[in-house]
Amino acid sequence: MQNPPTLPCLPETGEAQGRLDENIMHFGRVLRQAGLPVGPGKILDALKAVEAVGLENRDDFYWALHAVLVNRQDQRLIFDQAFHFFWRNPKLLDRMMGMLLPTFRGEELLQQEDEILRRIAEALAPSDSSGQVGQNQPDQDEDTRIELDASLTYSAREQLAEKDFEKMSLDELASVRAVMKRLALPMKPYQTRRFQAHANGRKVDMRNSMRASARRGGEGIWLKYRRQRTVKPPLVVLCDISGSMDRYARTILFYLHALSNDRDRVHTFLFGTRLTNISRHLRRKDPDQALDLISKQVQDWSGGTRIGDALQSFNKDWSRRVLGQGAVVLLITDGLDRAGAEGVSKEMERLHKSCRKLIWLNPLLRFDQYEPKSRGARAIMAHVDEFRPVHNLVSVAQLGQALSGNGCMSDLEMADWKKRAS
């Protein structure tokens, strides 16, 4: 990682300080557009951190923002690239030229940097003509514009189905959301204890047979048959919207909107530090209008996660209403809990006993070396029937196949996962 760029000289005046505050706020918006969970709270913390270290040293300014706005390893490169773009690194052209020239770095690293640069460029796309320091304006140097265009227009459409949601550009996410609207979720029907009249049934319906005979004066007995009713089970979705799940939750919501409009008895709940029922909003035909209403209702998006409290609230207030008739529950979370998984095991056990099938969808399963070692992951793993990834289109399509009865996880595979978590 190269040294941070030299910052513009700002005089110690109220007007300059106001401009600096505005630019830090705009910088946080750029990071949020690029996929980092940066909310108003982090912006305020960043302002306090910059006020504490001052502007005399460029390293202090860089690392003050880094300490507040970056909380995961995979966010560091995004922050570094966004910082150099936004705060106008004088050596930016040299860095971009170096990325275009052949080097000894691996192809995977080069591809990762290309993806991040494309996301940063899209986050900076809405320009402002106010002329303040760090505004989203392209450089006036023609050579710089040519080189940036050459490196930021790469597209890997042939790999879209297997590409991680978190690594997609805004255009790719729009394409994925359009595909999700057409994806179906064929759930396997199950037999209930009730019966219905059927000409090819195997069980004689004595009541209807006697009625048919009575209508004919009792001259003969015309046997009527019945069979067990088959119904599609309700679908209940509990989706984590914490900072680590932000990108996946926003993408999956488009899929849940399509399901809610395609079939009945789909109940969707979002949880971070609290539980929110959004089932009624997802039934609206317009997805943009539905998501706008959801954003106004949900108050804890991209915050922390209290899985135990959210499950307790669901089991207490909603389980009796929505978990009848053999409901299937999809729990979408990475298992990271800020409360140390307090109460998660107890509430997961109650949830598992209340539904027909409980499936855990975890985007961290995209990593080959993932192990459910966190407290939350271990508490959840002990009470689920299946454990699946949900990070790209392929994983979503495989979920549909599993719910239709094809490609379900075997008992041996589940036993192996539970053994790893124990």
Secondary structure, DSSP 8 states (H G I E B T S, - for coil): -----------SSHHHHHHHHHHHHHHHHHHHHTT----HHHHHHHHHHHHHH-SS-HHHHHHHHHHHH--SGGGHHHHHHHHHHHTT-TTHHHHHHHHHS--SS-HHHHHHHHHHHHHHHHHT-S--TT--TT-S---S-HHHHHHHHHHH----GGGGGGS-GGG--HHHHHHHHHHHTT-------EEEEEEEE-TT-SEE-HHHHHHHHHHTTTS-----EEEEEEE---EEEEEE-SGGGHHHHHHHHHHHHHHHHHSS-EEEEEESSSEEE-HHHHTSS-HHHHHHHHHHH-S-TTS---HHHHHHHHHHHTHHHHSTTT-EEEEE-----TTTTTTHHHHHHHHHHHSSEEEEE-GGGGSTT----SHHHHHHHTT-SEEE--SSHHHHHHHHHHHTTSS---HHHHHHHHHHH-
